[in-house]
Amino acid sequence: MSDSLSFLEIAEKALNTIGKPMSASEIWALAKERSWKTDSVGITPWATVAAQIYVSIKNDPHTPFRQVSKRPTRFALTPWGEAAEKAASELNSFVLESENVPLKERELHPALAKFVYSNSHFRAYVKTIYHEASIKSVKGRNLWLHPDLVGVRFNFDEYKKETVNLQKLTANPDCYLFSFEMKINLHFGNLREAFFQAVSNSSWANEGYLVAANIQEEMDLMDELARLSKAFGIGIIRLNTSKPEQSEILFQSNPKSELDFDTINRLVEDNENFKDFLSNIAEDVKLGKVKSEYDKRE
């Protein structure tokens, strides 16, 4: 007999264990912490948890679940009644108070640097692009031109010298470039602006990503992110600021084999940080090892 649990069984068990309303991500975090087994784990298991709870609430008159808050969405067990809604309200108040703590996007850069360096998909070094270092021009000309961070993966970090030499003989590129747009929070209120900002300033790179530390727990938002990612090729990363290595690629970027050199040249002309970044890449490729300075990893 299998001891594996369904997502709904995990949700009910988590709520019974904690005894207060929880979001889907909190439910899944507890399941991971307690090593509860399930048969199927996708890229975003917490989203599957939320989706199945929504379906249960909508279609099952005897469902043990109820939704007691939005933004963030939290669920409770039906027998808890009004006490659950009161508890959720208190939790929401705490969340709102915590959101008032000053936090700047650039404070998240070291966490992203650590994640993309340690993650097998990236294995990249990153550099912050300071928008204030750009040449001043006609208002609006540089809007959404510069990404927050740029990244590079070197072939010599992946392959033996002989393999790298063969790549050069077959005209394969010596490096692979990434672009990252950083946000602290991502929700319906800023989704389109944030996403198309990432589309605009990532067109030059092999892969472009929108990164956020807090992503609203809404199935409709996840569905829209999936649709936009598929349509425009921009990936989505949920950044874990306390444990960067546990950050997640929610949606993969659609890789481009060709770089947009016109936009790259425009960035070089307008921003010294980006110009230095390309100079560093050229120097490191020539040496066959990383000697240049990139962003520190948390």
Secondary structure, DSSP 8 states (H G I E B T S, - for coil): ----B-HHHHHHHHHHHH-S-B-HHHHHHHHHHTT--BS---S-HHHHHHHHHHHHHHH-TT-SEEEEETTTTEEEEGGGTHHHHHHHHHHHHHHHHHTTS---GGGGHHHHHHHHHHSTTT--EEEE--GGGB---STTTTTTTS-SEEEEEEGGGTS-HHHHHHHHHTT--SEEEEEEEEEEEE-TTTHHHHHHHHHHHTTTSSEEEEEEEEE---HHHHHHHHHHHHHH--EEEE--SSSGGG-EEEE-----SS--HHHHHHHHHHBHHHHHHHHHHHHHHHHTS--S------
